[in-house]
Amino acid sequence: MFQEIPENCRYAYARVSSKSQENNSSLESQKNEFIKQGVPKKNIRFEVGSAADPLKERPVFQKLIDQELKENDLLLVTEIDRCSRNTLEFLKLQEKLFNKPAHS
């Protein structure tokens, strides 16, 4: 199924919690994993900030979800905790994505 999704419809979100992590290999390793999965570099979004922060306080992620992702696009993260701190927040995010109106 994954291979059937065109590369230009694949997006990725990489996040680290702090500035100190930004300079280590964490963002780079996330980026490399996305590239291996066929995500174009131009479709990879990076952000520094805690997953404990509300979604509205993570502008890169917010924009990706609200403005960039379209119906049938794929969003990759290396680990669920890159986009959510706990299961409840992840389920809320999942519901938001599934209920997102389709647009072109």
C-alpha positions in Angstrom: 0.0 0.0 0.0 2.7 2.5 0.9 4.5 2.0 -2.4 1.3 2.9 -4.2 1.3 6.4 -2.8 3.1 8.8 -5.2 6.2 10.4 -3.7 4.8 13.9 -4.1 1.9 12.9 -1.8 4.3 11.8 1.0 5.0 14.2 3.8 7.1 13.9 7.0 7.3 15.6 10.3 10.6 15.6 12.3 10.7 17.1 15.7 13.1 17.4 18.6 12.3 18.8 22.0 15.1 21.2 22.6 17.7 23.3 20.9 20.5 21.1 22.2 18.9 18.1 20.4 18.6 20.1 17.2 22.4 20.1 16.9 22.9 16.4 17.5 22.1 13.7 15.0 18.4 13.3 15.9 16.9 15.6 13.2 19.4 14.3 10.7 18.6 10.7 11.4 14.8 11.4 11.2 15.4 13.1 7.8 17.5 10.2 6.5 14.8 7.7 7.5 12.1 9.8 5.6 14.3 10.0 2.5 14.8 6.2 2.6 11.0 5.9 2.7 10.7 8.0 -0.5 9.6 11.3 1.0 10.9 14.2 -1.1 13.2 16.6 0.8 10.8 19.4 0.0 8.0 17.6 1.9 9.9 17.1 5.1 9.0 19.6 7.9 11.3 20.2 10.9 10.4 21.7 14.3 12.0 22.3 17.7 9.6 22.1 20.5 8.0 19.8 23.1 5.3 17.4 22.1 3.7 18.4 25.4 3.1 21.8 23.9 -0.4 22.1 22.5 -0.6 21.7 18.7 -1.3 25.4 18.3 2.1 26.1 19.8 3.8 24.0 17.1 3.3 26.2 14.1 5.1 24.0 11.6 3.1 21.0 12.5 -0.1 23.0 12.6 0.5 24.4 9.1 1.3 20.9 7.8 -1.9 19.5 9.1 -4.3 22.4 8.4 -2.9 23.7 5.1 -0.6 21.4 3.3 -2.0 17.8 3.7 -4.6 16.9 1.2 -6.9 13.9 0.8 -4.9 10.7 0.2 -1.6 12.3 1.3 0.6 10.3 3.7 2.1 11.7 6.8 5.2 9.9 8.2 6.8 10.3 11.6 9.7 8.2 12.9 7.9 7.7 16.3 4.5 8.6 17.6 6.0 10.8 20.3 7.3 13.1 17.5 3.7 14.4 17.1 2.1 13.6 20.5 3.2 13.1 24.1 0.5 10.6 25.1 -2.1 8.3 23.7 -5.1 10.6 24.3 -3.4 13.5 22.4 -2.5 11.1 19.6 -6.1 9.9 19.3 -7.3 13.5 19.2 -4.8 14.2 16.4 -5.8 11.1 14.6 -9.4 12.2 14.7 -8.5 15.6 13.5 -6.7 14.1 10.5 -9.4 11.6 9.7 -12.1 14.3 9.9 -10.1 16.8 7.9 -12.2 18.0 4.9 -10.7 17.1 1.5 -9.4 20.0 -0.6 -7.3 20.2 -3.7 
